[in-house]
Amino acid sequence: MKKLLGLALAVGLVIFPAGPARPDDERSAEPPEEMSPFFRDARFNATLYYFQRYRDRYNVDTGHYGVNLSHATGQLSLDFESGHHGGLIGLDLGIFGSMDFYNQGAVDHEMNFFPWRDPWHADWSRTKAKNGASVYKALVKLKAGPAWLRAGYFQPQGPGVLGVNWSFLPGTYQGAEAGLDLGRLKLAAAWADQYKAPWFTETYKFQKRTSDGRLEDVDYLWSLGARYEAAEGLTLEAAYGESRGYLWNAHFKAKYHRPLGDDRLDLTWQTYLMNDLHSGPDAVDDNFSATAMQQYLAAAYASGPWTGNLEFTYTRAPNAYPDNAGYFAYRLVRPYGGAKGAYEPWWDLRSDWDHHQEKAVFAKVGRSLDDLGLAGWRAAVSGAYGWGGVAEGYPYKLREAAFGLDLSYTVDQGFLEGAVFALHFTRYDNKTDLPSWRYFNNAFQDEHDLKFSLVVPLSR
């Protein structure tokens, strides 16, 4: 990563000077030539973040709640995006630093760096998160007419199956992405051979773990996607991708947006699919025993200060063996933080609501408080319920529910203009009596979760 960052800086300094040099005696006599678009169209952003969290989790063996996460963490990001020199080539750079002010819970929280190098080599003897800094973006970008290309450390921006994990800042792929913007039609292809979630400092190779505990390299991921504005307000997207010799992902998304006077209606139907590319002779090393699928339906309505959301998911993720996934995690490498897919449902109510045969419904009502004399304030209440989840070979059924409250304030003037303060509380209830992760591989026990965040833009 350090070598690539150095190369990118060298490209910017050597190829893209601010303007041609002139003898000293001519500088005051001649008007300066127009600055290169590389600098003229450049943007620099600095942002300060603060995040504090307390989460406890119920233990069915002890009959008590215990601390799971308890920390306060700060981050600072610096981001540079150039224009295109000659209308052709540019450079983007991004770095962020993170540190815990205190941590009295688990060391593997997502707002600082884990004290191990990748998702496959956790060291639970570590007692502190790793303060530090990481480059999250360092890429050369090219454009020529409708064609564009980005290469280096990047976040996918075109249609496709690749997405990134987020803390305050995004995860990062090492590779390249290219596309065509043809008016209503947008096409993109991406290739990557390494990744890092934002809670790791360096990129790492993709890997998979076999049933006997061995790690095998997965050489690369690739993705193809297309997005089409089929009619006014209607957008369709289809994408497919693979991890070499391991998994395939695919999705179809249909989105409809319609203004209704001063109101707004948004509808979406999305289908996500994934499976193993090559099943073994006894399928022990497979993630699924058949094609996994998730259906997602959502509606959002906005009227005056009010917003409302109603969403539904149905998941199929068959697992014939206990080591099979048994849940739907849309990504081309299985472990948490090993990669991420272009997946949209997120309810911020702790569970992923994604076990085999599980149905789940989510509702949220939010309101701006501006008209009540509380300018900049917003409140929301949300809830979700999931039922019918099964673990193949076991008699249990998963039922889970959660309740959430949100309160936020956006500063609209003064030194902190644009800063956002946000408070979020979740009460999660796993209605089985099973210990966390038992039989249901992505289900934990009851939790209380309180989060406070502050985002302060330092550049204008």
VEXDREN-2710 file (C-alpha; in Angstrom, 1 decimal):
% VEXDREN-2710
k/r/px/py/pz
1/MET/0.0/0.0/0.0
2/LYS/2.8/2.4/0.9
3/LYS/4.5/1.8/-2.5
4/LEU/1.3/2.5/-4.4
5/LEU/0.6/5.7/-2.4
6/GLY/4.1/6.9/-3.2
7/LEU/3.7/6.2/-6.8
8/ALA/0.3/8.0/-6.9
9/LEU/1.9/11.1/-5.3
10/ALA/4.7/11.0/-7.8
11/VAL/2.3/10.9/-10.7
12/GLY/0.5/13.9/-9.3
13/LEU/3.6/16.0/-8.7
14/VAL/5.5/15.1/-11.8
15/ILE/2.8/14.9/-14.5
16/PHE/0.4/17.5/-13.3
17/PRO/2.2/20.7/-12.4
18/ALA/0.0/23.7/-11.5
19/GLY/1.3/25.6/-14.6
20/PRO/4.3/26.0/-16.8
21/ALA/7.4/27.7/-15.3
22/ARG/8.4/31.1/-16.6
23/PRO/11.5/33.3/-16.1
24/ASP/11.2/35.5/-13.0
25/ASP/11.2/38.8/-15.0
26/GLU/8.1/37.6/-17.0
27/ARG/5.9/36.6/-14.1
28/SER/4.7/40.1/-13.3
29/ALA/4.4/41.1/-16.9
30/GLU/2.2/38.3/-18.2
31/PRO/-1.2/37.2/-16.9
32/PRO/-1.0/33.7/-15.4
33/GLU/-2.1/30.9/-17.7
34/GLU/-5.2/29.0/-16.8
35/MET/-4.6/26.5/-14.0
36/SER/-4.7/22.8/-15.0
37/PRO/-8.1/21.2/-14.5
38/PHE/-6.3/18.7/-12.3
39/PHE/-6.0/21.4/-9.6
40/ARG/-8.9/23.8/-10.7
41/ASP/-11.5/21.1/-10.3
42/ALA/-9.9/19.4/-7.3
43/ARG/-11.7/19.0/-4.0
44/PHE/-10.1/18.5/-0.6
45/ASN/-12.2/17.4/2.4
46/ALA/-11.3/16.8/6.1
47/THR/-13.8/15.3/8.5
48/LEU/-13.7/14.6/12.2
49/TYR/-15.7/11.7/13.6
50/TYR/-16.5/10.6/17.2
51/PHE/-18.3/7.4/18.1
52/GLN/-19.3/6.1/21.5
53/ARG/-21.1/2.8/22.1
54/TYR/-22.3/0.6/24.9
55/ARG/-23.8/-2.8/24.1
56/ASP/-24.6/-5.7/26.4
57/ARG/-25.7/-9.2/25.5
58/TYR/-27.6/-11.8/27.3
59/ASN/-25.9/-15.1/28.3
60/VAL/-28.3/-18.0/28.5
61/ASP/-25.8/-20.1/30.6
62/THR/-25.5/-17.4/33.3
63/GLY/-28.9/-15.9/33.0
64/HIS/-27.4/-12.4/33.0
65/TYR/-26.4/-9.6/30.6
66/GLY/-22.7/-8.9/30.1
67/VAL/-20.7/-6.2/28.4
68/ASN/-20.1/-6.9/24.8
69/LEU/-18.9/-3.5/23.5
70/SER/-18.0/-0.4/25.5
71/HIS/-15.8/2.2/23.8
72/ALA/-15.3/5.7/22.6
73/THR/-13.4/6.2/19.4
74/GLY/-12.3/9.1/17.3
75/GLN/-11.4/9.2/13.6
76/LEU/-10.0/11.9/11.2
77/SER/-10.2/11.6/7.4
78/LEU/-8.3/13.5/4.7
79/ASP/-9.6/13.2/1.2
80/PHE/-8.3/14.6/-2.1
81/GLU/-10.0/14.2/-5.5
82/SER/-8.4/15.9/-8.4
83/GLY/-9.9/17.1/-11.7
84/HIS/-8.9/15.5/-15.0
85/HIS/-5.7/16.8/-16.5
86/GLY/-6.3/17.4/-20.2
87/GLY/-9.8/16.1/-19.6
88/LEU/-8.3/12.6/-19.4
89/ILE/-6.4/11.6/-16.2
90/GLY/-6.7/12.4/-12.5
91/LEU/-5.8/11.1/-9.0
92/ASP/-7.8/10.4/-5.8
93/LEU/-6.2/9.9/-2.4
94/GLY/-7.8/9.2/1.0
95/ILE/-6.4/8.4/4.4
96/PHE/-7.9/8.2/7.9
97/GLY/-6.6/7.7/11.4
98/SER/-8.4/6.1/14.3
99/MET/-7.9/5.8/18.0
100/ASP/-9.8/4.6/21.1
101/PHE/-10.2/7.0/23.9
102/TYR/-11.2/4.1/26.1
103/ASN/-12.3/0.5/25.4
104/GLN/-13.8/-1.7/28.2
105/GLY/-15.4/-4.3/25.9
106/ALA/-14.4/-6.5/22.9
107/VAL/-11.3/-5.4/20.9
108/ASP/-13.0/-6.2/17.5
109/HIS/-15.3/-3.3/17.2
110/GLU/-15.7/-1.8/13.8
111/MET/-14.7/1.8/14.5
112/ASN/-11.0/1.2/15.2
113/PHE/-8.5/-1.3/13.8
114/PHE/-8.6/-5.0/14.9
115/PRO/-5.3/-6.1/16.5
116/TRP/-4.8/-8.8/13.9
117/ARG/-4.0/-8.7/10.2
118/ASP/-7.1/-10.2/8.5
119/PRO/-10.4/-11.9/9.0
120/TRP/-8.8/-15.4/9.0
121/HIS/-6.3/-14.9/11.8
122/ALA/-8.1/-13.6/14.8
123/ASP/-6.0/-13.5/18.0
124/TRP/-8.4/-13.4/21.0
125/SER/-5.5/-13.1/23.4
126/ARG/-5.2/-9.4/22.4
127/THR/-6.8/-7.0/24.9
128/LYS/-6.6/-3.7/23.0
129/ALA/-7.7/-2.4/19.6
130/LYS/-4.9/-1.1/17.3
131/ASN/-4.8/2.7/17.0
132/GLY/-3.3/3.8/13.7
133/ALA/-3.9/5.1/10.2
134/SER/-4.8/3.5/6.9
135/VAL/-4.9/4.6/3.2
136/TYR/-8.4/3.8/2.0
137/LYS/-8.2/5.3/-1.5
138/ALA/-5.3/5.8/-3.8
139/LEU/-6.2/5.5/-7.5
140/VAL/-5.5/6.8/-10.9
141/LYS/-8.7/7.7/-12.9
142/LEU/-9.1/8.0/-16.6
143/LYS/-12.0/9.2/-18.8
144/ALA/-12.5/9.4/-22.5
145/GLY/-15.9/10.3/-23.8
146/PRO/-18.4/7.8/-22.2
147/ALA/-15.6/5.5/-21.0
148/TRP/-13.9/5.6/-17.6
149/LEU/-11.4/3.6/-15.6
150/ARG/-10.2/3.7/-12.0
151/ALA/-7.2/1.6/-10.9
152/GLY/-5.5/1.2/-7.5
153/TYR/-7.2/1.2/-4.1
154/PHE/-10.8/1.9/-4.9
155/GLN/-14.5/1.6/-3.9
156/PRO/-16.7/0.4/-6.7
157/GLN/-19.0/3.1/-8.2
158/GLY/-20.6/1.4/-11.2
159/PRO/-23.3/-1.3/-11.3
160/GLY/-22.0/-4.7/-10.1
161/VAL/-21.9/-7.2/-7.3
162/LEU/-19.0/-5.7/-5.4
163/GLY/-19.6/-3.4/-2.4
164/VAL/-17.7/-2.4/0.6
165/ASN/-18.0/-2.6/4.4
166/TRP/-18.3/0.7/6.3
167/SER/-17.2/2.2/9.6
168/PHE/-17.3/5.9/9.1
169/LEU/-15.0/5.3/6.1
170/PRO/-15.4/2.6/3.4
171/GLY/-13.5/-0.6/2.8
172/THR/-11.1/-0.9/-0.1
173/TYR/-10.4/-3.2/-3.0
174/GLN/-7.0/-3.5/-4.8
175/GLY/-7.7/-3.7/-8.5
176/ALA/-9.5/-1.8/-11.2
177/GLU/-13.0/-0.9/-12.4
178/ALA/-14.0/0.3/-15.8
179/GLY/-17.3/1.4/-17.3
180/LEU/-19.3/3.1/-20.0
181/ASP/-21.9/5.9/-19.3
182/LEU/-24.3/5.8/-22.3
183/GLY/-27.0/8.1/-21.2
184/ARG/-29.8/5.9/-19.8
185/LEU/-27.5/2.8/-19.9
186/LYS/-24.5/2.4/-17.6
187/LEU/-22.1/-0.6/-17.8
188/ALA/-19.3/-1.5/-15.5
189/ALA/-16.7/-4.3/-14.9
190/ALA/-14.5/-4.7/-11.9
191/TRP/-11.6/-7.0/-10.9
192/ALA/-9.8/-7.2/-7.5
193/ASP/-7.2/-9.4/-6.0
194/GLN/-7.1/-8.0/-2.4
195/TYR/-9.4/-6.2/0.0
196/LYS/-9.5/-4.6/3.4
197/ALA/-12.5/-3.8/5.6
198/PRO/-12.1/-0.4/7.3
199/TRP/-11.2/-2.1/10.6
200/PHE/-7.9/-3.4/9.1
201/THR/-4.9/-1.2/8.2
202/GLU/-3.6/-3.2/5.2
203/THR/-5.2/-5.1/2.3
204/TYR/-5.1/-8.9/2.4
205/LYS/-5.6/-11.7/-0.1
206/PHE/-9.0/-13.4/-0.5
207/GLN/-9.1/-16.9/1.1
208/LYS/-11.5/-19.7/2.0
209/ARG/-11.3/-22.1/4.9
210/THR/-12.0/-25.8/4.2
211/SER/-13.9/-28.1/6.6
212/ASP/-10.6/-29.5/8.0
213/GLY/-9.4/-26.0/8.9
214/ARG/-7.0/-25.4/6.0
215/LEU/-6.9/-21.9/4.3
216/GLU/-6.7/-21.8/0.5
217/ASP/-6.1/-18.7/-1.6
218/VAL/-8.8/-17.3/-3.8
219/ASP/-6.9/-15.5/-6.5
220/TYR/-9.3/-12.8/-7.5
221/LEU/-12.9/-11.6/-7.8
222/TRP/-14.6/-10.2/-10.8
223/SER/-18.0/-8.5/-11.5
224/LEU/-20.1/-7.3/-14.4
225/GLY/-23.1/-5.1/-14.2
226/ALA/-25.6/-2.9/-16.1
227/ARG/-28.0/-0.2/-14.9
228/TYR/-30.8/1.1/-17.2
229/GLU/-33.2/4.0/-16.8
230/ALA/-36.1/2.2/-18.5
231/ALA/-38.6/5.0/-18.1
232/GLU/-39.2/8.1/-16.1
233/GLY/-38.7/7.1/-12.5
234/LEU/-37.9/3.5/-13.2
235/THR/-34.4/2.0/-13.0
236/LEU/-33.4/-1.6/-13.6
237/GLU/-30.1/-3.2/-12.6
238/ALA/-28.6/-6.6/-13.2
239/ALA/-25.2/-7.9/-12.1
240/TYR/-23.1/-11.1/-11.9
241/GLY/-19.7/-11.9/-10.4
242/GLU/-17.5/-14.7/-9.2
243/SER/-14.6/-15.4/-6.8
244/ARG/-12.2/-17.6/-8.7
245/GLY/-13.1/-21.3/-8.0
246/TYR/-15.3/-20.4/-5.0
247/LEU/-18.6/-18.5/-5.1
248/TRP/-20.9/-16.7/-7.6
249/ASN/-23.2/-13.8/-6.8
250/ALA/-26.0/-12.2/-8.9
251/HIS/-28.7/-9.7/-8.3
252/PHE/-31.6/-7.9/-10.0
253/LYS/-32.9/-4.6/-8.8
254/ALA/-35.9/-2.6/-9.9
255/LYS/-36.5/0.8/-8.4
256/TYR/-39.3/3.2/-9.0
257/HIS/-39.4/6.9/-7.9
258/ARG/-42.5/9.0/-8.3
259/PRO/-43.2/12.6/-7.1
260/LEU/-46.7/13.0/-5.8
261/GLY/-47.1/16.8/-5.7
262/ASP/-44.9/17.8/-2.8
263/ASP/-44.7/14.2/-1.6
264/ARG/-42.5/11.4/-2.8
265/LEU/-43.0/7.6/-3.2
266/ASP/-40.1/5.2/-3.7
267/LEU/-40.6/1.5/-4.4
268/THR/-38.1/-1.3/-4.9
269/TRP/-38.0/-5.1/-5.6
270/GLN/-34.6/-6.7/-5.4
271/THR/-33.5/-10.3/-5.8
272/TYR/-30.1/-11.5/-4.6
273/LEU/-28.7/-15.0/-5.5
274/MET/-25.5/-16.8/-4.6
275/ASN/-24.0/-20.3/-4.6
276/ASP/-20.8/-22.3/-4.7
277/LEU/-19.2/-22.6/-8.1
278/HIS/-17.9/-26.1/-7.8
279/SER/-19.5/-28.5/-5.3
280/GLY/-17.2/-31.1/-3.8
281/PRO/-18.0/-34.8/-4.0
282/ASP/-19.7/-34.8/-0.6
283/ALA/-20.5/-31.0/-0.4
284/VAL/-18.9/-30.7/3.1
285/ASP/-16.8/-27.7/2.0
286/ASP/-19.7/-26.0/0.3
287/ASN/-21.4/-22.8/1.7
288/PHE/-24.8/-23.9/0.6
289/SER/-26.5/-27.2/-0.4
290/ALA/-28.5/-25.4/-3.1
291/THR/-28.7/-21.9/-4.6
292/ALA/-29.2/-19.3/-1.8
293/MET/-31.7/-16.5/-2.4
294/GLN/-33.1/-13.4/-0.8
295/GLN/-36.1/-11.4/-1.9
296/TYR/-36.4/-7.8/-0.8
297/LEU/-39.5/-5.5/-1.1
298/ALA/-39.5/-2.0/0.1
299/ALA/-41.6/1.1/0.0
300/ALA/-40.8/4.6/1.3
301/TYR/-43.1/7.6/1.5
302/ALA/-42.3/11.2/2.4
303/SER/-44.9/13.9/3.1
304/GLY/-44.0/17.2/4.7
305/PRO/-42.0/16.6/7.8
306/TRP/-42.9/12.9/7.9
307/THR/-41.2/9.8/6.3
308/GLY/-42.3/6.2/6.4
309/ASN/-40.7/2.9/5.4
310/LEU/-42.1/-0.6/5.1
311/GLU/-39.8/-3.4/4.0
312/PHE/-39.9/-7.2/3.8
313/THR/-37.3/-10.0/3.2
314/TYR/-37.5/-13.7/2.5
315/THR/-34.4/-15.8/2.7
316/ARG/-33.4/-19.2/1.5
317/ALA/-29.9/-20.4/2.4
318/PRO/-30.1/-24.2/2.7
319/ASN/-27.3/-25.9/4.7
320/ALA/-27.0/-29.7/4.6
321/TYR/-24.0/-29.6/7.0
322/PRO/-23.5/-27.6/10.2
323/ASP/-20.4/-25.9/8.7
324/ASN/-22.5/-24.6/5.7
325/ALA/-23.5/-21.0/6.1
326/GLY/-27.2/-21.5/6.8
327/TYR/-27.7/-17.7/6.3
328/PHE/-27.5/-15.3/3.4
329/ALA/-24.4/-12.9/3.4
330/TYR/-24.1/-11.4/0.0
331/ARG/-20.4/-11.4/-0.8
332/LEU/-17.9/-13.4/-2.8
333/VAL/-15.8/-14.5/0.1
334/ARG/-17.6/-15.8/3.1
335/PRO/-16.0/-14.5/6.4
336/TYR/-17.2/-11.2/7.9
337/GLY/-14.8/-8.5/6.6
338/GLY/-13.4/-10.8/3.9
339/ALA/-15.3/-9.0/1.1
340/LYS/-18.6/-7.3/0.7
341/GLY/-21.4/-7.3/-1.9
342/ALA/-23.6/-4.5/-3.4
343/TYR/-26.4/-5.3/-0.9
344/GLU/-28.9/-2.6/0.1
345/PRO/-31.2/-3.8/2.9
346/TRP/-30.0/-2.4/6.3
347/TRP/-32.3/-1.8/9.2
348/ASP/-29.8/-0.8/11.9
349/LEU/-31.6/-3.2/14.4
350/ARG/-28.6/-5.5/15.0
351/SER/-29.8/-8.7/13.4
352/ASP/-29.2/-9.4/9.7
353/TRP/-32.6/-11.2/9.5
354/ASP/-31.1/-13.7/7.0
355/HIS/-31.4/-17.3/8.1
356/HIS/-32.7/-20.1/6.0
357/GLN/-36.5/-19.9/5.5
358/GLU/-36.7/-16.7/7.6
359/LYS/-39.3/-14.0/6.8
360/ALA/-38.8/-10.6/8.2
361/VAL/-40.7/-7.3/8.2
362/PHE/-39.4/-3.8/9.0
363/ALA/-41.2/-0.5/9.6
364/LYS/-39.9/2.9/10.4
365/VAL/-41.6/6.3/10.9
366/GLY/-39.4/9.5/11.1
367/ARG/-40.2/13.2/11.5
368/SER/-38.3/16.4/11.1
369/LEU/-39.0/18.7/14.0
370/ASP/-38.2/22.0/12.2
371/ASP/-41.9/23.0/12.1
372/LEU/-42.1/22.5/15.9
373/GLY/-39.5/25.2/16.6
374/LEU/-36.6/22.6/16.8
375/ALA/-34.7/23.5/13.7
376/GLY/-32.2/20.8/12.6
377/TRP/-33.7/18.1/14.9
378/ARG/-35.1/14.8/13.6
379/ALA/-36.6/11.7/15.4
380/ALA/-37.6/8.2/14.3
381/VAL/-39.0/5.0/15.7
382/SER/-38.5/1.6/14.0
383/GLY/-39.2/-2.1/14.6
384/ALA/-38.6/-5.4/12.9
385/TYR/-39.8/-9.0/13.4
386/GLY/-38.4/-12.2/11.8
387/TRP/-39.9/-15.7/11.9
388/GLY/-39.6/-19.1/10.4
389/GLY/-35.8/-19.4/10.4
390/VAL/-34.6/-23.0/10.4
391/ALA/-31.2/-24.8/10.8
392/GLU/-31.2/-28.0/8.7
393/GLY/-31.1/-31.1/10.9
394/TYR/-32.3/-29.4/14.0
395/PRO/-35.9/-29.0/15.4
396/TYR/-35.6/-25.3/16.3
397/LYS/-37.3/-22.3/14.7
398/LEU/-35.8/-18.9/14.9
399/ARG/-38.0/-15.9/15.9
400/GLU/-36.4/-12.5/16.6
401/ALA/-37.6/-9.0/17.1
402/ALA/-36.1/-5.5/17.6
403/PHE/-37.2/-2.0/18.5
404/GLY/-35.2/1.2/17.6
405/LEU/-35.2/4.9/18.5
406/ASP/-33.3/7.6/16.7
407/LEU/-32.6/11.2/17.5
408/SER/-30.3/13.5/15.5
409/TYR/-29.4/17.2/15.2
410/THR/-27.8/18.9/12.2
411/VAL/-26.1/22.3/12.9
412/ASP/-27.1/24.7/10.2
413/GLN/-24.9/27.7/11.0
414/GLY/-21.8/28.9/12.8
415/PHE/-18.4/27.2/13.3
416/LEU/-20.0/23.7/13.4
417/GLU/-22.2/24.2/10.3
418/GLY/-22.9/20.8/8.8
419/ALA/-22.0/18.8/11.9
420/VAL/-24.4/16.0/12.7
421/PHE/-25.1/14.6/16.2
422/ALA/-26.9/11.3/16.3
423/LEU/-28.2/9.0/19.0
424/HIS/-29.5/5.5/18.3
425/PHE/-30.9/2.8/20.6
426/THR/-31.8/-0.8/19.8
427/ARG/-33.5/-3.4/22.0
428/TYR/-33.0/-6.8/20.3
429/ASP/-34.9/-9.9/21.4
430/ASN/-33.9/-13.4/20.3
431/LYS/-37.0/-15.4/21.2
432/THR/-35.2/-18.8/21.2
433/ASP/-33.4/-20.1/24.4
434/LEU/-30.3/-21.1/22.4
435/PRO/-26.9/-19.6/23.2
436/SER/-25.4/-17.1/20.7
437/TRP/-24.3/-18.7/17.4
438/ARG/-25.7/-22.2/18.4
439/TYR/-27.3/-24.0/15.5
440/PHE/-28.2/-20.6/13.9
441/ASN/-24.8/-19.5/12.7
442/ASN/-25.6/-15.8/12.4
443/ALA/-27.8/-15.4/15.5
444/PHE/-26.8/-14.0/18.9
445/GLN/-28.8/-13.6/22.1
446/ASP/-30.8/-10.6/23.4
447/GLU/-29.0/-7.2/23.4
448/HIS/-29.3/-3.5/24.4
449/ASP/-27.3/-1.3/22.1
450/LEU/-26.8/2.5/22.5
451/LYS/-24.7/4.5/20.0
452/PHE/-23.8/8.1/19.9
453/SER/-22.0/9.6/16.9
454/LEU/-20.7/13.0/15.8
455/VAL/-19.6/14.0/12.3
456/VAL/-17.9/17.4/11.9
457/PRO/-16.8/18.5/8.4
458/LEU/-13.6/20.6/8.8
459/SER/-13.5/21.9/5.2
460/ARG/-16.0/24.1/3.4
END
